[in-house]
Structure formats: C-alpha cells, structure tokens
Amino acid sequence: MKPKTDAETISQLIASSAANPLILCNTHGTIAFANKEAEALLRYNEGELNGRPLECIAAPQYRHDDYPEGHFFKVPQEYPSANRHLHIAKKDGSVVHAAVSVIPLSTSDGAMPLLIINEIAEQEKIAEKIDNSDTRFRVFFDNAPEAIVVVDMRTLNLVKNNYNALKLFKLPAEDLKKISLTEISPKMQPDGHSSEDKLREIIDNMLHTERMFFEWMIKDAEGSERLCEMRLVALPDLEEKQLLISLVDIEERKRTENELRADNKRLRFRLENALMGYAEWDTLLHLKTWSPKAQEIFGWTAEEVEEERRSVLGLVHDSDLEWVNSILAKLTEGQVERITVLQRNHTKDGRVIWCEWFYSVLKDKDGKVSTIMALVNDVTERKEAEHEIRKLNMNLEERVCERTAELTEVNKELEGFSYSVSHDLRSPVRAIVSFVSLIKRQYAASMDNDLKEMFEHIESNGRRMDNIIEDLLALAKYGKEKLRPTQIDMTRLFHNVWTNISRVTNHATVLELPALPQIKGDASLLEQVVVNLLSNAIKYSSKKENPVIQIGYEQDDTDTTFYIKDNGAGFNMEYYDRLFGAFQRLHGMSEFEGTGVGLLLVKRLIEKHGGKVWAESTVGEGATFYFTLPKAIHEATEHKGKAVKKNAHHPGSAAETPTRPKRIRRAG
C-alpha cells in the first residue's frame, strides 16, 4: 500500500472535523484539497477543485494589490493572517464576498497554506442577531423595575447603570460612573462589619460561584441609608471580570415586617395573658392554636389536645353536642361569621363547667372559611350565682305576694276604719258647731266679750275639724276608686271649675287660659286636681293688688305637662319636702286658712294616672304647680287659637296666651 502523504493526512483530518469552507494548497499554490462546504459554496463538484491553481477562485476585477496574480496564496511565515475581505469567484462566474484567513501548516514538504473561508453575508446575519439581542438586553436593562449596575470586580467601580439606579442613589448618570461600590455604601453594615471588607469577601466568593443573594445597606447622595436586597451575577466570557448587581429597596418592607412581628408579639402576649382563653381550629376542627388560659380553663395542654385529637366538639357536654355541632357547621360553611354561645363543657379532671364562647371565622382570599377562632370564658360561678338569684327572687316574690296581700288587707281595714271614724266624727263635730252658734245667737246680749271670744274660738275650731274630716273622707274615697279614662277637653275643664269657684267666692283674680290639648283620663279625679290647685292659687294670691293666674302646658314625645302659675305669696323652697305631706302647712292659720291635705290629694290623684306633680316658687313672687300626664293613657290633640282671659265677674273676656316657663323641672 502506498503510504499517505502529509497533505492527504491533513486533508482527511480537515474533512472530518471542519464545518467552515476550507481549502488546502500545496507549497506550489495548487489546491490539494477542498472540503464539501468549500465545494458547495463555490458550486464545484466533488474533487473538481483538486489540482487547480488557487487563483481560480479569485475574481480578477476584485483582486487586491496585496495579492497580485501568482501571489494570492502567499503563506504567512509564522502566524495566521487576519481575516481579509476578498471577493471569491464561483464556478459559474458569480462572486461571493468572504472573509479569508490563511493558516500555515508545517509539513515535511514545507509550509502549506490552509484557507478558512467565511461568507460575509452569513456573518452579517449573525452580527445582526447579536445586535438585536444586545438591543433587547439594553431595553430590559434600562427599564428593569429594580436598580441595576455593572461593577468591575477588580476596582469595584460602576461601569454601567440603569435609570432606577440613578433614582436609588440620587445621582446623575455621569457621576454614578465615576464612583465605586464602596462610595455608595456606608462604612458599616447593619451586622457590624465594614462595608469595604465585606465587599472584598463577596468578590472572593464570586470567583467560585455564579451568583449570590443577601441584604445590603446603601447610601444615597443625600446621605440617607436604605436597606436593599442585593443579587450578584458574574458576567461570563469577558476579558475583565464584571458583576451584574440588582438592588431592590426593601426599607418599607422590612419596616412593615418589623411592625408585623411587633404586632404579632403584642397579640401573642395579650393572648397568653388574657383573662379569656383563645383557640383556633381549621375547617376539619383540628386544633391550630391553644392559649395558656384555655389550658387553665380545661386542664389539657395543647399537645394533649392534639394527641387526643380533641376538636372543639370533643370538649362539649353530650347534652349540648347536637346544637353546638349545628352552630359550628354554619360557621364552617360561611353562613354566619360570628356568634356567641353559652354551653356546657368537660374538663380534664372530669368536671362539667359552663363556658361562654365567642366564635368568629377567618376567610382566605377566595372568601372561603379557613379558620375558626374562639374566645372562651369560664362562667360557671356566674351561672351558679344566677341560679341562686333566681331561687332568691322566687322566694322573694312569694314573700312579696304574701306581704302585699297582708298590706292590702290592712289597708282595706285602715281605709274602712278611717272612713268610719271620719264619718262618725262629723256628726258630733257639727253638733258642737251648731250648739255653739245657737248659744251665741240666743245669749249674745248677756255675754261679756271674753265669753263671746271663747265661743267664737270653739266654733272656728269646730269648723276646721269638719273641714279636716271632709278632706280625710275625700282621701279615702278617691284612694279606692279605679280609673275610668275618657276623652277630656282640658280647656273646658279649667273653665267649668273656674266658673263654679267664682260663684261661691268673692275675688277679683284674673285667669289667663289658653287653648289646651285634649287628653284621656278620669274626669272626676282630674276635676278634683284642678279644683284644689285653682283654689290654692286664688287663696295665696288674694292679698295681691292685681292677682293673676296663668294656665299653660308643655308637650314632648311621652308626656303632657300642665302648669298653674300665680303671683301670690309663694313659699320657701327650703321646706319643699313638706309641701305634699299630710297636714303640712307652710303658712300660719292667721295668714291663710287650710287643712294641709289638698296637695296630698292632688299628688295621689296624679300618681294614680301614672304622672308626677311638683312646684317651684319664690317667696313674695308667687308659685307654679306642675302636673304631668303620660301619653300612655291619653292621646293629645293640638288645639290652635288665641287664649281666653276670664275673671270672676266677666268669664267671657279675651286675653293673650301667657308666656310659658322656659324650663320645666321634673319631680323626682
């Protein structure tokens, strides 16, 4: 077998490994070998280029001066020649623009030139792809949401930066490229290490890893420090090692996290020290949280509850299990969000206790219930106390009923006795008064002055006794009567009473009576109230030069209040507590007559209607008496019109509506 030459060996190696168009020439400038890629590029058949002179692939019109005819294949002496842009002629005469590199291959026959041909058009496409890729990267780099800088690993200087890096460091672009990473970092990091030392340590680690992630404090141009999340990535295939660093400001996030941790700590403290227990279950009623107070109430620790798989239902007494289960079902299904339940529960030591549970639910982002939360309080002592109170109340009610029955019977006996006594006393008293009057008339001529004065004193006291007995009978009578409510025209009632009083008395008092509302009440009882109050007003204003009595009213949502105001003698408010008592008088008999029973009767009759009565006065300036009737027993009708002014002798004269008091004080 003929031994292979160096050219053949090289050709086989090239043919088996090369991907670019390759042409190998011998030392005389003849093509020794062309691979398939070269034949395809130049449109030659297989082996057709072999033995041809190299000048056959050079386009004559595009030959460079460096390569005159016969020297196109000039072989570099030591080093490969750089790419030279040449126009290569194809077999059909067309020309392709190519970059040709010539590599000298040493053989036993001398240096053989190897031509590596790269079509320029294909390189341009590759370059365009690279340019497009670089453009897309630049767009991403400039518009990334985080701050991005490129740092030289040797000097730590900033090489590139995006817009958000300028915002973060508050520096113009030209200034940011003049500083190093250490200048935009404080001297010390939050962990107490020097920023410069830590950066050097990071750079050393980056020699052995592709990326790193950690928190880093930066300092902007105004001196403000911000905590950032820093990510470092080593950029590959660069003559000068560089780092791509992204920075995300996490100052607000860290502050929020710290606040949440603090809130959680405070909440945990409150739960652990609360007077009520706290527990959480998932929707399958598996325990999630169990506070110390809950452990204190029920006796089980959280671990014991979990080990025994005690759900909230496992704590419920059998008697309450069914309805508590229905409530929990409504909570887990989202039918209710919160509810309060009073139920019986078991404890670890076998006791049955009453507990008050305050349930609420926590929902996830989809609105589904994820957690059942509950506050629980042991109210056993309260329930026992309530039970005792109910027992006491029942006993008390029985005792009150018994006592009320006894008092009712006694009151009936007293009323009967007082009525009987009052009735029986009237005859002898009236007999005494009559006999004294008769003696005075028959023997007046023979009596001296002392005797006459004595008989007048007996007669006066007898009449006073008769009046007292009359008032006692009225108290007994009205105390026994039941209310018979009817619709009452209060204007007409006051007018009729005033007319009747005027017929039997001789006074010059003026009555100012406006239109009053209609009410529902007992007509006879309220007539007695008006009689007593008007009589008192006339009596105590009788010594005034121009006595005037004003009638008025006030209404609100619940009450109607009437008042009778005079400009008479008035009374001292210091003795107000005696005003409505039996036989209590605030004036002497020498000033004004009276038994001291009339106002007590007014008080009882108004209270019988569910109302109140009170008075206000200033000595020498008159008094105002108020009585209130609740709307629960009447329906007020608004009457409009002018007031009517009346006096004892001319009951039909007109008058203006009197000014009502600015303030009405309720009786307590």
Stockholm file with secondary structure:
# STOCKHOLM 1.0

chainA/1-668         MKPKTDAETISQLIASSAANPLILCNTHGTIAFANKEAEALLRYNEGELNGRPLECIAAPQYRHDDYPEGHFFKVPQEYPSANRHLHIAKKDGSVVHAAVSVIPLSTSDGAMPLLIINEIAEQEKIAEKIDNSDTRFRVFFDNAPEAIVVVDMRTLNLVKNNYNALKLFKLPAEDLKKISLTEISPKMQPDGHSSEDKLREIIDNMLHTERMFFEWMIKDAEGSERLCEMRLVALPDLEEKQLLISLVDIEERKRTENELRADNKRLRFRLENALMGYAEWDTLLHLKTWSPKAQEIFGWTAEEVEEERRSVLGLVHDSDLEWVNSILAKLTEGQVERITVLQRNHTKDGRVIWCEWFYSVLKDKDGKVSTIMALVNDVTERKEAEHEIRKLNMNLEERVCERTAELTEVNKELEGFSYSVSHDLRSPVRAIVSFVSLIKRQYAASMDNDLKEMFEHIESNGRRMDNIIEDLLALAKYGKEKLRPTQIDMTRLFHNVWTNISRVTNHATVLELPALPQIKGDASLLEQVVVNLLSNAIKYSSKKENPVIQIGYEQDDTDTTFYIKDNGAGFNMEYYDRLFGAFQRLHGMSEFEGTGVGLLLVKRLIEKHGGKVWAESTVGEGATFYFTLPKAIHEATEHKGKAVKKNAHHPGSAAETPTRPKRIRRAG
#=GR chainA/1-668 SS CCCCCHHHHHHHHHHHHCCSCEEEECTTSBEEEECHHHHHHHTCCTTSSTTSBGGGGBCGGGCCTTSCTTCTTCCCSSSCCCCEEEEEECTTSCEEEEEEEEEEEEETTEEEEEEEEEEHHHHHHHHHHHHHHHHHHHHHHHHCSSEEEEEETTTCBEEEECHHHHHHHTCCHHHHTTSBTTTTSCSBCTTSCBHHHHHHHHHHHHTSCSEEEEEEEEECTTSCEEEEEEEEEEECSCSSCEEEEEEEECHHHHHHHHHHHHHHHHHHHHHHHCSSEEEEEETTCCEEEECHHHHHHHCCCHHHHHHTTCCGGGGBCGGGHHHHHHHHHHHHTTSCSEEEEEEEEECTTSCEEEEEEEEEEEECTTSCEEEEEEEEEECHHHHHHHHHHHHHHHHHHHHHHHHHHHHHHHHHHHHHHHHHHHHHHHHHHHHHHHHHHHHHHHHTTTCCHHHHHHHHHHHHHHHHHHHHHHHHHHHHHHHHCCCCEEEEEHHHHHHHHHHHHHHHCCCCCEEEECCCCEEEEEHHHHHHHHHHHHHHHHHHTTTSSSCEEEEEEEECSSEEEEEEEECSCCCCGGGGGGTTSTTCCSSCTTTSCCCSCHHHHHHHHHHHTTCEEEEEEETTTEEEEEEEEEGGGCCCBCCCSCCEEEESSCTTCCCCCCCCCSCCCCCC
#=GC SS_cons         CCCCCHHHHHHHHHHHHCCSCEEEECTTSBEEEECHHHHHHHTCCTTSSTTSBGGGGBCGGGCCTTSCTTCTTCCCSSSCCCCEEEEEECTTSCEEEEEEEEEEEEETTEEEEEEEEEEHHHHHHHHHHHHHHHHHHHHHHHHCSSEEEEEETTTCBEEEECHHHHHHHTCCHHHHTTSBTTTTSCSBCTTSCBHHHHHHHHHHHHTSCSEEEEEEEEECTTSCEEEEEEEEEEECSCSSCEEEEEEEECHHHHHHHHHHHHHHHHHHHHHHHCSSEEEEEETTCCEEEECHHHHHHHCCCHHHHHHTTCCGGGGBCGGGHHHHHHHHHHHHTTSCSEEEEEEEEECTTSCEEEEEEEEEEEECTTSCEEEEEEEEEECHHHHHHHHHHHHHHHHHHHHHHHHHHHHHHHHHHHHHHHHHHHHHHHHHHHHHHHHHHHHHHHHTTTCCHHHHHHHHHHHHHHHHHHHHHHHHHHHHHHHHCCCCEEEEEHHHHHHHHHHHHHHHCCCCCEEEECCCCEEEEEHHHHHHHHHHHHHHHHHHTTTSSSCEEEEEEEECSSEEEEEEEECSCCCCGGGGGGTTSTTCCSSCTTTSCCCSCHHHHHHHHHHHTTCEEEEEEETTTEEEEEEEEEGGGCCCBCCCSCCEEEESSCTTCCCCCCCCCSCCCCCC
//
